[in-house]
Amino acid sequence: MCTAATYTTKNHYFGRNLDLEFSYHETVTVTPRRKVLPMRHTDALEEHYAMIGMAFVVEDYPLYYDATNEKGLSMAGLNFPGNAHYNAPADGHRNLASFELIPWILGQCDTVEQARNLLADVNLTDTAFSPQLPPSPLHWLIADQKESIVFEQTENGARIFDNPVGVMTNNPTFDYHMLHLQDYMNASAQLPENRLVPGVGLEPYSRGMGGFGIPGDLSSASRFVKVAFTKMNSLSGDSEEESVSQFFKILGSVEQQKGCCRLGTDEDGNLLCEYTIYSSCCNMDRGIYYYTTYENSGISCVDMHREDLDGDRMAVYELQKEPRICRQN
C-alpha cells in the first residue's frame, strides 16, 4: 500500500512512500514542456507544463506514481483495490485512462482549484496501457501550496473531497479516514493530565503518553491516523536541509520493513512481503525531487530546472540504491 503527505515550512513539500512487494524499475523522470503525451480517448498534450516525479517509463511514456509540475501542483496515485471503479468511455465526458490522469492534470493546471474544475468532467475508463499492464485501482491526492483534495471514482461515481490534514493512504474511502480520526481526538503531543480519577495523584510514568492509543500497525486506516498525528504535530527549522529531513522523518513514521507485512508466496515458493520501495519529497516551490530507497537511506535529488524544460525528450534518472555509509575512522 502507500502513504502520501504534504508539509509546509518556509517552502512547501509533497511526497509519498511507495509500499509494494516488487518494483517496476521506477526512475526519477522529468517530462519537458514539448514532450508529446498522447491520450487514448482525447486530444494529445502537445505542449504542457513541465513535471518531475517517479515514473515507470514504458514505450517512451511516463507512467507517473507521483509528480509535481513547474507551478508546484502535485499529485500521487495510491492503491485503492476493491473500491476504485473504472467505466467504459462515455459520451459527454472527458474520458481518461487512469494512467493518464497525473500528466493530464499536471500538464494543464496551476492550482488545486483548476484541477477541481477539470476533474468535474472526468470519466476514468477501464483502458489498459497494454495487455501486460492492466489498469491499477487508484485514488489520488492532489495538492498545491495552499490546499489539497482527494479524487476517487467508485461504483457510486466520482467524488472530490477537501483534505484539511493533507495526508492520504489507501482503503477505505477518504470520508471514512476523516471519520476515523475522531476516535483519536484525545491524543496529544503533550503529557497527559489525570482526568480518570480526579484527586488521585496519578502522574505519567513515561514521556510520550499523551499519544497513547495512536495505532502503530501497517493497515491503511492506522497509517492514516499515525501520519496525520505525526505531520500535524511535527516541528522543524525552515532551511531546505531541515525541512527535507523532517519530511522524510514524517514518512518514516509509517514506513514498512521487509517481513512485517507478509502476502504469501509466489509461484516459486518465495515469500512475498510488502515494504517501502522508495520515499519521496518534492519541494513544490523549487521543483527539486528528493528520494530515498529501501536499500539506500541516504537522500538523493534531481532538480527539474537543471534540465531543458523547453525540450521534447524526457530526462530519466536511475535510482541510487547502493547503500552509502559515511565512515569516520
VOGU-3710 file (C-alpha; in Angstrom, 3 decimals, decimal comma):
1> mctaatyttk> 0,000/0,000/0,000  1,145/3,632/0,210  1,158/6,854/2,212  1,300/10,416/0,840  1,614/13,740/2,644  2,156/17,476/2,336  4,298/19,631/4,627  4,964/23,355/4,950  7,842/25,325/6,440  9,257/28,299/4,526
11> nhyfgrnldl> 8,671/26,224/1,392  6,061/23,610/0,539  6,697/19,881/0,200  4,837/16,896/-1,233  5,798/13,247/-1,256  4,958/9,657/-0,531  6,004/6,169/0,459  5,517/3,532/-2,226  4,771/0,245/-0,474  4,606/-2,841/-2,690
21> efsyhetvtv> 6,010/-6,348/-2,834  8,000/-5,711/-6,024  9,478/-2,876/-8,060  8,652/-1,892/-11,644  12,077/-0,301/-12,208  10,974/3,187/-11,223  13,040/6,200/-12,280  13,027/9,899/-11,447  11,627/11,326/-14,666  11,477/14,917/-15,913
31> tprrkvlpmr> 8,935/15,482/-18,690  9,625/18,777/-20,532  7,004/21,099/-21,981  7,172/19,873/-25,570  7,237/16,147/-24,914  4,057/14,975/-26,668  1,828/12,973/-24,331  -0,761/11,002/-26,334  -4,136/10,240/-24,772  -6,293/7,240/-25,667
41> htdaleehya> -9,694/8,960/-25,780  -8,957/12,684/-26,028  -6,509/15,070/-27,658  -2,797/14,623/-27,010  -0,972/17,136/-24,836  1,458/18,575/-27,367  2,599/21,445/-25,140  2,097/21,473/-21,389  3,696/22,327/-18,075  6,931/20,509/-17,316
51> migmafvved> 6,822/17,999/-14,468  9,111/15,845/-12,353  8,341/12,709/-10,400  8,741/8,980/-10,034  7,622/7,002/-13,070  7,796/3,662/-14,786  8,714/4,661/-18,340  7,266/2,295/-20,938  7,353/2,855/-24,702  8,609/6,410/-24,093
61> yplyydatne> 5,570/7,203/-21,921  5,902/8,207/-18,227  3,586/6,171/-16,004  3,847/8,523/-13,039  3,331/7,288/-9,483  3,710/10,832/-8,139  4,768/14,097/-9,735  4,990/17,877/-9,333  4,696/20,379/-12,161  6,650/23,591/-12,638
71> kglsmaglnf> 3,892/25,586/-10,899  4,055/23,392/-7,796  0,833/21,448/-8,324  1,445/17,883/-7,152  -0,301/14,513/-7,437  0,160/10,979/-6,165  -1,806/7,873/-7,089  -2,326/5,437/-4,205  -3,586/1,873/-4,281  -7,382/1,627/-3,878
81> pgnahynapa> -8,274/-2,027/-4,585  -11,876/-3,114/-4,312  -13,109/0,481/-4,259  -11,722/2,039/-7,445  -14,176/1,583/-10,302  -13,411/2,492/-13,906  -16,039/2,801/-16,632  -16,271/2,308/-20,360  -15,749/5,535/-22,339  -18,923/7,635/-22,220
91> dghrnlasfe> -20,248/10,400/-24,440  -20,407/13,840/-22,878  -17,425/13,289/-20,575  -13,676/13,726/-20,680  -12,628/10,088/-20,933  -9,205/9,347/-19,465  -7,344/6,165/-18,657  -6,199/6,054/-15,043  -2,525/6,193/-16,081  -3,204/9,445/-17,968
101> lipwilgqcd> -4,712/11,376/-15,063  -1,482/12,674/-13,483  0,103/14,055/-16,682  -3,267/15,347/-17,935  -3,945/17,354/-14,763  -0,372/18,483/-14,109  0,128/19,362/-17,757  -2,665/21,954/-17,673  -3,326/23,161/-14,123  -1,587/25,696/-11,886
111> tveqarnlla> -3,706/25,131/-8,789  -5,961/22,689/-6,980  -8,927/24,883/-7,891  -8,180/24,496/-11,599  -7,729/20,744/-11,125  -11,042/20,542/-9,287  -12,808/22,214/-12,203  -11,292/19,834/-14,767  -11,997/16,749/-12,654  -15,709/17,566/-12,545
121> dvnltdtafs> -15,995/16,361/-16,150  -13,616/13,373/-15,980  -14,713/9,784/-16,556  -11,931/7,344/-15,695  -12,028/4,458/-18,129  -11,007/0,824/-17,813  -8,455/1,263/-20,603  -5,247/-0,711/-20,076  -1,869/0,713/-21,039  -1,041/-2,666/-22,575
131> pqlppsplhw> -2,065/-6,315/-22,129  0,819/-6,668/-19,665  -0,161/-3,510/-17,725  -3,867/-3,534/-16,807  -5,438/-0,539/-15,035  -4,232/-0,054/-11,465  -7,003/0,618/-8,907  -6,101/4,059/-7,572  -7,278/7,203/-5,873  -5,306/10,451/-5,904
141> liadqkesiv> -4,006/13,095/-3,519  -3,714/16,470/-5,283  -2,089/19,485/-3,623  -0,735/22,945/-4,284  0,884/25,378/-1,870  -2,473/26,308/-0,297  -4,757/23,260/-0,179  -5,195/19,604/-1,018  -8,015/17,383/-2,255  -8,637/13,680/-2,843
151> feqtengari> -10,178/12,347/-6,059  -11,898/8,950/-6,049  -14,042/7,145/-8,597  -16,057/4,249/-7,162  -19,195/2,388/-8,203  -21,123/5,345/-6,770  -19,399/7,750/-9,150  -16,590/10,285/-8,908  -16,113/12,348/-5,758  -13,763/15,153/-4,784
161> fdnpvgvmtn> -13,017/15,624/-1,084  -11,370/18,588/0,596  -8,405/17,267/2,571  -7,672/19,516/5,564  -4,979/17,221/7,009  -3,024/16,879/3,755  -2,304/13,146/4,069  -3,630/10,055/2,322  -3,279/6,276/2,455  -5,370/3,518/0,859
171> nptfdyhmlh> -8,687/1,814/1,669  -11,363/2,608/2,729  -12,682/5,767/1,074  -11,421/9,159/2,240  -14,583/10,078/4,145  -14,050/7,016/6,360  -10,496/8,096/7,175  -11,670/11,527/8,304  -14,398/9,957/10,454  -11,855/7,525/11,905
181> lqdymnasaq> -9,687/10,428/13,101  -12,442/11,312/15,567  -11,638/8,139/17,516  -8,289/9,687/18,476  -9,235/13,279/19,319  -7,843/12,898/22,844  -4,369/12,020/21,563  -1,837/14,776/22,139  1,843/15,540/21,842  1,634/16,949/25,391
191> lpenrlvpgv> 1,970/14,930/28,590  -1,489/13,801/29,738  -3,377/15,113/32,754  -5,238/12,871/35,179  -8,923/13,073/34,259  -9,666/9,441/35,069  -9,828/9,711/38,866  -9,668/13,387/39,925  -7,955/13,988/43,232  -5,787/10,883/42,997
201> glepysrgmg> -2,112/11,626/42,469  -1,610/9,897/39,135  1,407/11,054/37,141  2,747/9,972/33,739  5,494/7,388/34,178  6,866/7,883/30,652  7,286/10,625/28,110  5,022/10,346/25,069  1,969/9,080/26,954  -0,188/11,857/25,508
211> gfgipgdlss> -0,212/9,899/22,264  -1,308/6,680/23,961  -3,605/4,742/21,630  -2,227/6,105/18,348  -2,116/2,958/16,171  1,183/1,520/15,040  0,171/-1,333/12,751  0,630/-1,193/8,974  -3,022/-1,147/7,895  -4,027/1,809/5,738
221> asrfvkvaft> -6,541/3,142/8,292  -3,912/3,054/11,042  -1,234/4,615/8,861  -3,610/7,480/8,054  -4,039/8,257/11,762  -0,333/7,880/12,545  0,931/10,045/9,688  -1,744/12,699/10,331  -0,699/12,889/14,001  2,994/12,993/13,108
231> kmnslsgdse> 2,636/15,592/10,368  0,273/17,916/12,229  2,494/17,948/15,341  5,824/17,984/13,527  8,301/20,836/14,037  11,422/21,708/12,079  13,549/24,639/11,050  12,892/26,489/7,788  16,090/25,587/5,953  15,891/23,230/2,996
241> eesvsqffki> 18,007/20,620/4,737  15,941/20,705/7,936  12,635/20,693/6,062  13,526/17,809/3,760  14,981/15,791/6,616  11,844/16,327/8,687  9,582/15,336/5,795  11,371/12,003/5,488  11,012/11,557/9,258  7,242/12,056/8,871
251> lgsveqqkgc> 7,073/9,406/6,152  9,353/7,213/8,238  6,702/7,044/10,953  4,660/4,753/8,667  7,316/3,063/6,533  7,209/-0,713/6,108  10,080/-3,114/6,756  10,512/-6,379/4,889  8,963/-9,255/6,773  6,356/-7,259/8,715
261> crlgtdedgn> 3,618/-7,440/6,050  3,621/-10,942/4,541  1,499/-11,683/1,476  2,115/-15,391/0,961  4,429/-16,895/-1,638  4,944/-16,568/-5,371  4,705/-19,452/-7,852  8,260/-20,483/-6,979  7,555/-20,592/-3,254  9,407/-17,361/-2,427
271> llceytiyss> 7,966/-15,296/0,419  6,290/-12,075/-0,749  6,480/-9,095/1,610  5,172/-5,586/1,120  7,797/-2,977/2,005  8,623/0,677/1,361  10,380/0,603/-2,004  11,039/4,345/-2,033  10,101/7,530/-0,204  9,943/10,881/-1,986
281> ccnmdrgiyy> 9,842/14,560/-1,079  9,449/17,265/-3,723  9,991/20,945/-2,992  6,875/22,275/-4,710  8,286/25,803/-4,969  11,674/24,894/-6,439  10,999/21,696/-8,389  13,642/19,635/-6,582  12,719/15,966/-6,175  14,362/14,161/-3,256
291> yttyensgis> 14,113/10,437/-2,616  15,419/7,534/-0,585  15,147/3,821/-1,335  14,744/0,783/0,885  18,364/-0,164/0,268  19,807/3,362/0,494  18,560/5,675/3,243  20,834/8,477/2,016  18,924/11,296/0,303  19,408/11,791/-3,455
301> cvdmhredld> 17,829/14,556/-5,536  17,099/15,745/-9,071  16,415/19,425/-9,895  13,962/19,790/-12,776  15,228/23,300/-13,518  18,654/21,927/-14,424  17,034/20,206/-17,412  15,940/21,686/-20,742  12,287/22,251/-19,875  11,543/23,579/-23,361
311> gdrmavyelq> 12,710/20,330/-24,943  10,794/17,310/-26,180  12,758/14,445/-24,621  12,389/13,148/-21,095  15,304/13,065/-18,680  15,374/9,770/-16,791  17,495/9,068/-13,703  18,086/5,597/-12,299  17,544/5,312/-8,554  20,624/5,320/-6,356
321> kepricrqn> 20,084/2,068/-4,449  23,624/1,251/-3,359  23,902/1,848/0,417  26,075/4,824/1,349  27,812/4,761/4,715  29,881/7,686/5,980  32,966/6,124/7,565  34,555/8,380/10,161  37,734/6,486/11,003
//
